Amino acid sequence: MEKTMVGFFSPISDGEKNLELRNKSKKGGWKIILPSEVDEISQDPEDNLLWFFIGTGGTEKSVIDYLSKFSDKTIPLIVTHDHYNSLPSGMEIRKHLADLGKETRIIHVDMDRISDVLNKEYLLLEVKQKLQDYKLGLIGEVSDWLIASRIDPKRVKDVWGVDLIPIPIKELVETITHHRDEKLSETTEQFLKHAQATDRTDNQIFEAQYVVQAIEALVKKYNLDAFSIECFSLIQETDSTSCYALSYFNDIGLVAGCEGDLPSTFTMILAKLLVDKPSFMANVISVSPEENNVNLAHCTVPLTMTEGYSIRSHFESNKGVAIKGEFKLNEPVTLIKIGGRSLTDWWVSSGIILKNQDDEGCCRTQVEIQLKDSVNYFLQNSLANHHIMILGDHQVLFETFLKQFLQ
């Protein structure tokens, strides 16, 4: 889809060179239109038309005059390039706006790579915009043991725009009683068919499916964009687990976290929005400072992240259905966590998958990773226990996004 910037050129500048700049930008998927070509003035501060391309110097007053047509809250992004005094003009404009209390920034581009730079910037802004009024459901409560994983919903709303939607665990339990199909769904049949092994009974598989169907009903009822569930209370109430349900929802693109861990679930949301991939929420089981390795484990994992899987019981309770997944070795990954009461603290590192583990003293899906950054973080500065693993090296992208919006 072609994106749009408003371009500013000095009236005494070379028209042919200006056209060349516009054509280069259009070739990269970004159309530059002149202020006189804009039909309507948008009041949306995230609108494409607030990308201002400074084609030449001598355009400072034109930019400020044009900006006066917008709301006082409107702040443009200033795009400059290497020639025709574009950057000097952009610097003058940025400082003038800063003096007026309008914080903005300059995005400086090489015209031959304009699409690479601007598309990345556009993605970051798009993700921030998608988080506005994002509905994160909490089914049940935050698990008792997550003493360092509490948030302040109002502060999170102020920072990120996310709304927390509380849903009693008893509502889920009651909903399960109304969703008890006598046949396995096609999805559950495929889940069984492709498993390398299973030690679960037919009844346990059905119970896991009922949890999926009940959560689907709650997601629809509350119009949720993501959710976290107090899964241990569900086990106590029903003898069933949500491990299969969480795997399923993450695979279809609806972020689902466990234990009512809202910081970890928010981290998973950000991963989905930024790189469009599911993620693995896990306990940090052990670290080796000498080898700079970390071991992760949990009882659920999106199947699309694995090379194969077995169906097992839940580790702590030995009940219900859980998943023992295996990852492809030597694959790059990103480990990340966003935490704090306002969800403004963060840590991220890339790494490499070394091996899948098979330790009966840990949760079912187990993986050993060699980190790029020091594993001493987990011992000295960690943002609580759970951390999020995403396939692929996305460290720079996450760092860029978080620095930009949490500076």
RODO-2510 file (C-alpha; in nm, 4 decimals, decimal comma):
residues 407
     n   res          X          Y          Z
     1     m     0,0000     0,0000     0,0000
     2     e     0,1363     0,3402    -0,0995
     3     k     0,1995     0,5734     0,1934
     4     t     0,1962     0,9517     0,1804
     5     m     0,4098     1,2447     0,2964
     6     v     0,3558     1,6167     0,2526
     7     g     0,6578     1,7595     0,0713
     8     f     0,8043     2,1076     0,1034
     9     f     1,0299     2,2634    -0,1613
    10     s     1,1666     2,6150    -0,1902
    11     p     0,9994     2,8202    -0,4673
    12     i     1,3457     2,8963    -0,6103
    13     s     1,4612     2,5325    -0,6108
    14     d     1,5194     2,3258    -0,9255
    15     g     1,1860     2,1740    -1,0306
    16     e     1,3486     1,8806    -1,2096
    17     k     1,5518     1,7865    -0,9024
    18     n     1,2403     1,8138    -0,6874
    19     l     1,0562     1,5808    -0,9243
    20     e     1,3474     1,3372    -0,9100
    21     l     1,3184     1,3275    -0,5300
    22     r     0,9446     1,2661    -0,5517
    23     n     0,9918     0,9867    -0,8047
    24     k     1,2575     0,8154    -0,5912
    25     s     1,0278     0,8294    -0,2928
    26     k     0,7328     0,6971    -0,4928
    27     k     0,9450     0,4094    -0,6211
    28     g     1,0044     0,3180    -0,2567
    29     g     0,6308     0,3138    -0,1857
    30     w     0,6052     0,6653    -0,0400
    31     k     0,4158     0,9280    -0,2368
    32     i     0,5143     1,2909    -0,1769
    33     i     0,2315     1,5384    -0,2308
    34     l     0,2487     1,9157    -0,2083
    35     p     0,0453     2,1114     0,0488
    36     s    -0,1679     2,2467    -0,2356
    37     e    -0,2571     1,8895    -0,3351
    38     v    -0,3967     1,7899     0,0046
    39     d    -0,7764     1,7690    -0,0167
    40     e    -0,8537     1,7359     0,3525
    41     i    -0,6688     1,8225     0,6700
    42     s    -0,6704     1,5270     0,9078
    43     q    -0,6778     1,5833     1,2828
    44     d    -0,5426     1,2343     1,3542
    45     p    -0,1912     1,2669     1,5019
    46     e    -0,0962     0,9277     1,3567
    47     d    -0,2139     1,0109     1,0029
    48     n     0,0293     0,9618     0,7114
    49     l    -0,0127     1,3248     0,6094
    50     l     0,1797     1,4280     0,9195
    51     w     0,4949     1,2852     0,7703
    52     f     0,6626     1,6032     0,6436
    53     f     0,9283     1,5595     0,3740
    54     i     1,1737     1,8499     0,3703
    55     g     1,2824     1,8516     0,0078
    56     t     1,5007     2,1621     0,0219
    57     g     1,6188     2,4391     0,2470
    58     g     1,4247     2,7621     0,2703
    59     t     1,1037     2,5779     0,3598
    60     e     1,0940     2,6463     0,7329
    61     k     0,8181     2,9092     0,7279
    62     s     0,6081     2,7077     0,4816
    63     v     0,6144     2,4080     0,7146
    64     i     0,5123     2,6130     1,0191
    65     d     0,2350     2,7890     0,8248
    66     y     0,0994     2,4564     0,7030
    67     l     0,1172     2,3035     1,0494
    68     s    -0,0929     2,5908     1,1876
    69     k    -0,3954     2,4391     1,0102
    70     f    -0,3825     2,1401     1,2442
    71     s    -0,4768     2,0893     1,6054
    72     d    -0,2317     2,2230     1,8639
    73     k    -0,1723     1,8628     1,9683
    74     t    -0,0571     1,7632     1,6216
    75     i     0,3143     1,6942     1,5868
    76     p     0,4710     1,6009     1,2528
    77     l     0,7546     1,3628     1,1839
    78     i     1,0245     1,5465     0,9901
    79     v     1,1869     1,3485     0,7078
    80     t     1,5125     1,4874     0,5671
    81     h     1,7738     1,3669     0,3178
    82     d     2,1386     1,4298     0,2282
    83     h     2,1067     1,7099    -0,0279
    84     y     1,9700     2,0578    -0,1039
    85     n     1,9986     2,1760     0,2597
    86     s     1,7184     1,9444     0,3639
    87     l     1,8705     1,8489     0,7002
    88     p     1,9650     2,2073     0,7992
    89     s     1,6061     2,3122     0,7338
    90     g     1,4734     2,0148     0,9296
    91     m     1,6964     2,0999     1,2249
    92     e     1,5670     2,4573     1,2306
    93     i     1,2071     2,3340     1,2180
    94     r     1,2611     2,0773     1,4929
    95     k     1,4133     2,3343     1,7299
    96     h     1,1350     2,5850     1,6609
    97     l     0,8702     2,3238     1,7388
    98     a     1,0578     2,2206     2,0537
    99     d     1,0560     2,5843     2,1686
   100     l     0,6775     2,5789     2,1253
   101     g     0,6530     2,2666     2,3403
   102     k     0,6010     2,0344     2,0422
   103     e     0,8486     1,7509     2,0756
   104     t     0,9195     1,5894     1,7410
   105     r     1,2164     1,4244     1,5764
   106     i     1,4000     1,4044     1,2477
   107     i     1,4129     1,0873     1,0403
   108     h     1,7132     1,1262     0,8104
   109     v     1,7158     0,9034     0,5018
   110     d     1,9328     0,8042     0,2106
   111     m     1,6970     0,8521    -0,0846
   112     d     1,8150     0,5236    -0,2371
   113     r     1,7024     0,3412     0,0814
   114     i     1,4057     0,5558     0,1755
   115     s     1,1585     0,2676     0,1870
   116     d     1,3756     0,0635     0,4275
   117     v     1,3982     0,3470     0,6786
   118     l     1,0452     0,4851     0,6548
   119     n     0,8703     0,1472     0,6471
   120     k     1,0447     0,0550     0,9708
   121     e     0,9416     0,3852     1,1283
   122     y     0,5878     0,3389     1,0007
   123     l     0,5708    -0,0082     1,1577
   124     l     0,6759     0,1282     1,4973
   125     l     0,4118     0,4009     1,4881
   126     e     0,1503     0,1556     1,3653
   127     v     0,2197    -0,0801     1,6569
   128     k     0,1921     0,2036     1,9086
   129     q    -0,1378     0,3073     1,7511
   130     k    -0,2753    -0,0495     1,7568
   131     l    -0,2162    -0,0628     2,1321
   132     q    -0,4572     0,2262     2,1890
   133     d    -0,7726     0,0815     2,3519
   134     y    -0,6300    -0,2704     2,3140
   135     k    -0,8412    -0,5032     2,5296
   136     l    -0,6369    -0,7382     2,7480
   137     g    -0,8526    -0,9831     2,9418
   138     l    -0,7519    -1,1225     3,2805
   139     i    -0,9446    -1,4461     3,3388
   140     g    -0,9233    -1,4993     3,7131
   141     e    -0,6551    -1,3233     3,9159
   142     v    -0,2802    -1,2765     3,8970
   143     s    -0,1331    -1,5935     4,0497
   144     d    -0,0370    -1,5528     4,4161
   145     w     0,3309    -1,6309     4,3599
   146     l     0,3803    -1,3591     4,0985
   147     i     0,4703    -1,1046     4,3658
   148     a     0,6969    -0,9052     4,1312
   149     s     0,4613    -0,9184     3,8325
   150     r     0,1842    -0,6767     3,9292
   151     i     0,0806    -0,3781     3,7208
   152     d    -0,1055    -0,0538     3,7810
   153     p    -0,3838    -0,0633     3,5164
   154     k    -0,4237     0,3162     3,5121
   155     r    -0,0539     0,3780     3,4574
   156     v    -0,0417     0,1115     3,1872
   157     k    -0,3381     0,2774     3,0171
   158     d    -0,1611     0,6148     3,0305
   159     v     0,1639     0,4764     2,8864
   160     w     0,0421     0,2210     2,6329
   161     g    -0,3322     0,2758     2,5886
   162     v    -0,4162    -0,0826     2,6902
   163     d    -0,7409    -0,1561     2,8778
   164     l    -0,7469    -0,4373     3,1352
   165     i    -1,0715    -0,6390     3,1296
   166     p    -1,1220    -0,8502     3,4471
   167     i    -1,3222    -1,1733     3,4079
   168     p    -1,3936    -1,3993     3,7092
   169     i    -1,2535    -1,7513     3,6829
   170     k    -1,5964    -1,8824     3,7853
   171     e    -1,7407    -1,7362     3,4656
   172     l    -1,4982    -1,9474     3,2657
   173     v    -1,5846    -2,2566     3,4714
   174     e    -1,9565    -2,1977     3,4165
   175     t    -1,9005    -2,1376     3,0454
   176     i    -1,7154    -2,4689     3,0155
   177     t    -2,0295    -2,6513     3,1316
   178     h    -2,2173    -2,5072     2,8315
   179     h    -1,9549    -2,6065     2,5725
   180     r    -1,9266    -2,9829     2,5831
   181     d    -1,9428    -3,1110     2,2260
   182     e    -1,9634    -3,4874     2,1901
   183     k    -1,7252    -3,4859     1,8947
   184     l    -1,3681    -3,3652     1,8720
   185     s    -1,3217    -3,0544     1,6621
   186     e    -1,1126    -3,0775     1,3475
   187     t    -0,8430    -2,8709     1,5196
   188     t    -0,8261    -3,1103     1,8151
   189     e    -0,8187    -3,4106     1,5818
   190     q    -0,5204    -3,2574     1,4017
   191     f    -0,3578    -3,1875     1,7382
   192     l    -0,3830    -3,5592     1,8210
   193     k    -0,2911    -3,6788     1,4724
   194     h     0,0375    -3,4886     1,4519
   195     a     0,1555    -3,5586     1,8067
   196     q     0,4617    -3,7826     1,8236
   197     a     0,3226    -3,9465     2,1384
   198     t     0,0523    -3,9032     2,4010
   199     d    -0,0237    -4,0511     2,7414
   200     r    -0,3562    -3,8687     2,7852
   201     t    -0,7005    -4,0309     2,7875
   202     d    -0,9811    -3,9417     2,5467
   203     n    -1,1674    -3,7760     2,8324
   204     q    -0,8697    -3,5527     2,9149
   205     i    -0,8428    -3,4469     2,5504
   206     f    -1,2139    -3,3618     2,5431
   207     e    -1,1797    -3,1576     2,8627
   208     a    -0,8935    -2,9608     2,7061
   209     q    -1,1121    -2,8918     2,4033
   210     y    -1,3949    -2,7667     2,6253
   211     v    -1,1566    -2,5090     2,7719
   212     v    -1,0745    -2,3866     2,4202
   213     q    -1,4416    -2,3504     2,3309
   214     a    -1,5295    -2,1743     2,6558
   215     i    -1,2459    -1,9238     2,6185
   216     e    -1,3551    -1,8598     2,2589
   217     a    -1,6976    -1,7654     2,3937
   218     l    -1,5468    -1,5246     2,6493
   219     v    -1,3176    -1,3672     2,3896
   220     k    -1,6217    -1,2993     2,1734
   221     k    -1,8357    -1,1769     2,4649
   222     y    -1,5767    -0,9267     2,5903
   223     n    -1,4277    -0,8467     2,2474
   224     l    -1,0782    -0,9309     2,3722
   225     d    -0,7601    -0,8716     2,1733
   226     a    -0,5545    -1,0903     2,4098
   227     f    -0,5875    -1,2562     2,7489
   228     s    -0,4041    -1,4125     3,0405
   229     i    -0,5560    -1,6854     3,2554
   230     e    -0,5103    -1,7894     3,6164
   231     c    -0,4571    -2,1464     3,5035
   232     f    -0,3865    -2,3105     3,8398
   233     s    -0,7270    -2,2036     3,9724
   234     l    -0,8801    -2,3631     3,6642
   235     i    -0,7056    -2,6905     3,7520
   236     q    -0,8402    -2,6741     4,1073
   237     e    -1,1932    -2,6047     3,9837
   238     t    -1,2110    -2,8533     3,6946
   239     d    -0,9102    -3,0917     3,7020
   240     s    -0,8411    -2,9618     3,3502
   241     t    -0,5677    -2,7365     3,2154
   242     s    -0,5479    -2,4462     2,9730
   243     c    -0,2129    -2,5492     2,8186
   244     y    -0,3667    -2,6749     2,4931
   245     a    -0,5951    -2,3709     2,4729
   246     l    -0,3056    -2,1269     2,5133
   247     s    -0,1072    -2,3071     2,2436
   248     y    -0,4064    -2,2989     2,0100
   249     f    -0,4875    -1,9309     2,0578
   250     n    -0,1280    -1,8182     2,0138
   251     d    -0,1070    -2,0222     1,6944
   252     i    -0,4133    -1,8518     1,5449
   253     g    -0,2820    -1,5054     1,6341
   254     l    -0,4688    -1,4297     1,9576
   255     v    -0,2065    -1,3715     2,2258
   256     a    -0,2675    -1,5867     2,5341
   257     g    -0,0580    -1,5885     2,8508
   258     c    -0,0717    -1,8068     3,1578
   259     e    -0,0762    -1,7672     3,5365
   260     g    -0,2413    -1,4259     3,5053
   261     d     0,1026    -1,2805     3,4293
   262     l     0,0135    -0,9478     3,2683
   263     p     0,3673    -0,8128     3,2077
   264     s     0,4603    -1,1329     3,0237
   265     t     0,1360    -1,1325     2,8269
   266     f     0,1939    -0,7702     2,7275
   267     t     0,5444    -0,8665     2,6135
   268     m     0,3874    -1,1380     2,3977
   269     i     0,1426    -0,8827     2,2552
   270     l     0,4284    -0,6552     2,1561
   271     a     0,6106    -0,9471     1,9944
   272     k     0,3030    -1,0355     1,7911
   273     l     0,2471    -0,6776     1,6751
   274     l     0,6109    -0,6047     1,5905
   275     v     0,7230    -0,9267     1,4215
   276     d     0,3905    -1,1060     1,3612
   277     k     0,5064    -1,4247     1,5331
   278     p     0,3800    -1,6278     1,8288
   279     s     0,6007    -1,6528     2,1347
   280     f     0,6948    -1,8954     2,4106
   281     m     0,6339    -1,7775     2,7687
   282     a     0,8592    -1,9714     3,0031
   283     n     1,0142    -2,0114     3,3443
   284     v     1,3863    -1,9469     3,3706
   285     i     1,4971    -2,2852     3,5073
   286     s     1,8734    -2,2445     3,5279
   287     v     2,1641    -2,0363     3,4014
   288     s     2,5301    -2,1125     3,3370
   289     p     2,7409    -1,7942     3,3667
   290     e     3,0499    -1,9859     3,2521
   291     e     2,8904    -2,0852     2,9202
   292     n     2,6438    -1,7934     2,9104
   293     n     2,3522    -2,0329     2,8638
   294     v     1,9977    -2,0191     3,0004
   295     n     1,7404    -2,2988     3,0274
   296     l     1,3698    -2,2259     2,9820
   297     a     1,0684    -2,4485     3,0446
   298     h     0,6881    -2,4348     3,0473
   299     c     0,3943    -2,6672     2,9833
   300     t     0,2560    -2,4937     2,6759
   301     v     0,4076    -2,3706     2,3513
   302     p     0,2610    -2,2636     2,0152
   303     l     0,2868    -2,5676     1,7903
   304     t     0,3971    -2,3516     1,4964
   305     m     0,7178    -2,2747     1,6869
   306     t     0,8100    -2,6427     1,7152
   307     e     0,9489    -2,9170     1,4922
   308     g     0,7438    -3,1751     1,6773
   309     y     0,5606    -3,2311     2,0041
   310     s     0,4203    -3,4867     2,2454
   311     i     0,1046    -3,4596     2,4547
   312     r     0,1761    -3,4965     2,8257
   313     s     0,0231    -3,4133     3,1622
   314     h     0,0697    -3,0768     3,3304
   315     f     0,3982    -3,0904     3,5239
   316     e     0,3060    -2,9596     3,8698
   317     s    -0,0384    -3,1200     3,8974
   318     n     0,0084    -3,4255     3,6722
   319     k    -0,3426    -3,3494     3,5433
   320     g    -0,5027    -3,2468     3,2178
   321     v    -0,3183    -3,1873     2,8913
   322     a     0,0172    -3,0168     2,8408
   323     i     0,2612    -2,9979     2,5504
   324     k     0,6215    -3,1080     2,5276
   325     g     0,7491    -2,9234     2,2216
   326     e     1,0852    -2,9501     2,0488
   327     f     1,2548    -2,6601     1,8737
   328     k     1,4832    -2,6614     1,5709
   329     l     1,8441    -2,6465     1,6873
   330     n     2,0916    -2,3688     1,6022
   331     e     1,8064    -2,1288     1,5288
   332     p     1,8399    -1,7616     1,6311
   333     v     1,5932    -1,6426     1,8938
   334     t     1,5104    -1,3298     2,0903
   335     l     1,4467    -1,3306     2,4638
   336     i     1,2574    -1,0302     2,5956
   337     k     1,0669    -0,9082     2,9001
   338     i     0,8745    -0,5891     2,9701
   339     g     0,7903    -0,5304     3,3341
   340     g     0,7289    -0,2819     3,6122
   341     r     0,4049    -0,1341     3,7412
   342     s     0,3744     0,0854     3,4308
   343     l     0,5297    -0,1698     3,1931
   344     t     0,8146     0,0690     3,1226
   345     d     1,1074    -0,1498     3,2326
   346     w     1,2534    -0,3806     2,9722
   347     w     1,5331    -0,6180     2,8769
   348     v     1,6096    -0,7955     2,5503
   349     s     1,8823    -1,0189     2,4095
   350     s     1,9268    -1,2391     2,1068
   351     g     2,0537    -1,5947     2,1327
   352     i     2,0850    -1,9366     1,9685
   353     i     1,8957    -2,2578     2,0480
   354     l     2,1472    -2,5184     2,1625
   355     k     1,9345    -2,8171     2,2615
   356     n     1,5961    -2,9467     2,3692
   357     q     1,5988    -3,0836     2,7228
   358     d     1,4170    -3,3811     2,8749
   359     d     1,4234    -3,3317     3,2506
   360     e     1,1332    -3,4852     3,4438
   361     g     1,1923    -3,2288     3,7181
   362     c     1,0813    -2,9370     3,4983
   363     c     0,7835    -2,8238     3,2925
   364     r     0,7303    -3,0189     2,9718
   365     t     0,8711    -2,7969     2,6933
   366     q     1,2385    -2,7347     2,7713
   367     v     1,5065    -2,5518     2,5743
   368     e     1,8655    -2,4416     2,6316
   369     i     1,9759    -2,1125     2,4752
   370     q     2,3136    -1,9460     2,4454
   371     l     2,2646    -1,5727     2,4915
   372     k     2,4398    -1,2835     2,3232
   373     d     2,4185    -1,0691     2,6382
   374     s     2,5272    -1,1827     2,9836
   375     v     2,3061    -1,4318     3,1683
   376     n     2,4064    -1,2549     3,4896
   377     y     2,1041    -1,0370     3,4149
   378     f     1,8826    -1,3224     3,5374
   379     l     2,0699    -1,3400     3,8677
   380     q     2,1173    -0,9692     3,9340
   381     n     1,8620    -0,7555     3,7465
   382     s     1,5865    -0,9778     3,6096
   383     l     1,2344    -0,8452     3,5600
   384     a     1,0802    -1,1310     3,7620
   385     n     1,0681    -1,4947     3,6471
   386     h     0,8783    -1,5443     3,3213
   387     h     1,0525    -1,4389     3,0008
   388     i     0,9395    -1,4533     2,6391
   389     m     1,1162    -1,6305     2,3531
   390     i     1,0516    -1,5462     1,9871
   391     l     1,2061    -1,7252     1,6905
   392     g     1,4473    -1,5030     1,4960
   393     d     1,6896    -1,2280     1,5954
   394     h     1,4756    -0,9186     1,6550
   395     q     1,6838    -0,7538     1,9271
   396     v     1,7564    -0,4331     1,7351
   397     l     1,3912    -0,3894     1,6338
   398     f     1,2669    -0,4281     1,9922
   399     e     1,5371    -0,1958     2,1253
   400     t     1,4504     0,0668     1,8654
   401     f     1,0796     0,0521     1,9466
   402     l     1,1196     0,0574     2,3242
   403     k     1,3785     0,3361     2,3253
   404     q     1,1634     0,5440     2,0931
   405     f     0,8425     0,5192     2,2938
   406     l     0,9810     0,4931     2,6461
   407     q     1,2553     0,7561     2,6257
***
